Amino acid sequence: ARSRPTRARGLRALAAYALARPTRLRRMLASKTKQGSLSGWLGRAPASTPVAAGASSSDPMIVDSSLAATMPARVQPPSRVALKLTLAFNAAGELKVAASVTALPRSEALAPSAKKSKHGERGELEDKRAFRKKWITSEEGVKANRKLWLRYDPSTNCMFCDACIRFNLKHPTCNFVVGCKSIRLERVKEHECYGESNGHGDALFKLINSTKLAEDFSASLTKQISLESDGLVVLIKNAYWLSKELVPNLKFASLANHVESLGVKVSKVYRSRYAMSAIVHCLAEISRKWRLTLIRSSTAFGLMFDEGTDIGWTSVLIVYIKFVKPDGTVVSVFHSLLELTGKDADSLVTALVHNIEESRLELDRWASSGSDGASVMTGELNGVGVQLTRLQPFMKNHHDVAHRQALACGDTVESASPFEQSTMVADTERDMNAIVSDHNRSCKRIRVLAAFQEKYGLRVGRLTHGCITRWLTRFQMANGVHQSILALALEYEEERDQERLNLIMRARFIVIAAYFADITEKLCLLSKMLQVDHLKYKLMRAAVKATQDGLAATYLGMPADKFPGGIRMQRLKAPLLAAAAAASASTRRGVLNIYERQTVFDLEEWESMQRVMRTYAKSHIDALSTRFPQDAFLEAFECLDMGELPTINLGETDIEYTVRIGAYGAPQLEVLLEHYGKPLFSPGGKSFTPIVRDTQVREQFGRAKSLIVQLRGSAASAPEHERKEVTDEIAWAHLYARRATYDLADLCELCTLGLVQALTTSCAERGISTLGQIKTKLRNRMKVAMACDLQEIKLNGPALSSPKGIFDQLIGEALQLFSSSARRNPSKSFSGLRPCKRNARAISRRAIEVLESSGGSSGEEEDEQAGNAPAGGNEAGDDDEEEEEEEG
């Protein structure tokens, strides 16, 4: 190596690197890619490589601790570390390097080199010179503030001046800026003595002022926040009230001023809308942290999501989550509002999975998903549900029952018979909508109709339009028009509108409106039942069946001696039967006395109307059967409803009852275990571990039935005033509270999977409505993140009338988070006028330009580049400063 100076320098540098970072060097040597670059750095083996005496040309060249004597003084290894480098050239001439660093005991040391320095003993003393900490900590160093500016870098063995690096722009090539390699105290003192000429004095003055300013500012900010904690609490409460009441953030400062005028102590700072945004974010983060803590305690959860577009034309996806709380209660809460990059299935799945991972929720616990049934959600090839099932095969996808009911409502219109039903029902519904439109477009008609309704004691209110796919609005329209026929007749008589008067006083209009209101009332009750947050499949099936049975009993299975129809038709029974009895046998026509008026009654039309309404009722029954088919998998969860456990029959022995209890729910349980108790495989061949253990579930199911039988016995033996029926909710809470005592973990997890099935997305629909109340036309530039925080507070935050402890805990944690993350920015925290200041970014940019162009420039050129040009000579620079001031 001594015969090749270039390679010697490479070996010395490699030895220094190994001493400084041995671990990284070992990684480099272990990498084949790095070995190639290292060989190129050291150089390939020459044709005749000198070898050590007594060694053959094929022997590896060993460089041990004696290499330290040939290295410069600044890379001398410590006394308790030994470096060993092994270099060998193979037949192809490639260099192979291996290195090892061994820690020696403190008593051992490297053997001192016998070679003298070229300067003799003086050279040996210079080699031993090193940086001393006492240069900084001594009395002289404290007076010179060396702790602020003097810095030693052991990797480069150089001393630096932080003050000159930051503020000495006139001398960028100063020795202590690029690195002083002479590690001597005299060099430090020289740098201090010539401070006026080399710019160190001015740079140190600026560094001291900036450091002191930062320390004073930090201390004053901490002191101000602690002194004004009460005032900040008031501001946080104001922000929470504004978010709960959906008031814009611009009213934050006005509300603070108003509260202060009432004598309440309010913080003088943090009154702008920017501060309001920061406070709202802190409140939402605390509420989100509480909610996620509860979700992570649940063994399974379900997601309900709905895609929409807000007032700012931003595509969003609102997500609600359904889970079981630690006390066994099932809740559905707002989870997140996501901004979509597209409306295709891939974009929706990516947003959902990223949100779950960002919330640190386990994908394996995702048990179900619910959507509105759009094609992008329920596509059989690559829909959202199909892609989610590939990620989690145990997941079940559901079509929202409320949307399925809307589809059933539309099916009844499409299946109308071409001759009678379409003529009578559709024409009557169109006429009712026309009447509603006439009144909604005229304030005078609304006022006149309200006066007649009040005169006759009709509490109808404003008439409502009916939507074809919504039973609720169709019922409200038909019911309102039917109850206001008398008021409408008086109104049209006053306006002398004979055409409208003849329309509403026809017997067909009166009868069809009553029939229509009676039928849609039953369907309206079903619609409300299907929009509850925690809908069970058993309750949904019972509601649908009850509606079908009610319609069939009222219109299809009515005996001949009974009058068909609901409560409104029963009120018309007497005048209709009287008109039918008085009708002429030849013309089959008569007079119908109703609403203090007389109208023509046609007996054939009356029989046709009855036949049409029976067909109309049957079309609703068939539509419900088509849209709500039986689901064997969801029905299997009914066996876990222990409130339905059979009771002992009269005359039945205990043994017979025990056998019957043991057989209860066994087939349904096997259906569930077929899905959750066996490993599943994704289309890619990935295996998924079963969620529950089938053997343990069967044992725990029998144990749970015994516990419920005991609970029923205890409830039956209780005093009469304390006796309670064991419902499904009471049985579930009883088992869930004792899951650890009686080893019911697998069974309770299976029950949780049934409770979190997302059968309805009505909560997500209501969340979209809340978003419309938050992001209005006047707030259409609101970001999705801000809208998400406001929805988190509005929907999940404790109510203003909640117990004081919960509310105070939220405010306290939000104050702590805000105080730890608050950074004073006058432009965002002070709402008044403030003096104009030169932007610091413009100064920094000037400094960078000077450093880049200072290589061959003279002093005058440096001054000109630094911004000291005469007036009018640097127009571009002035424009840049004005632009930066405007940005600031």
Summary of the structure (lengths in Angstrom):
residues: 888
radius of gyration: 42.7
end to end distance: 59.9
largest distance: 146.1
contacts: 2581
relative contact order: 0.07
helix: 59%
strand: 10%
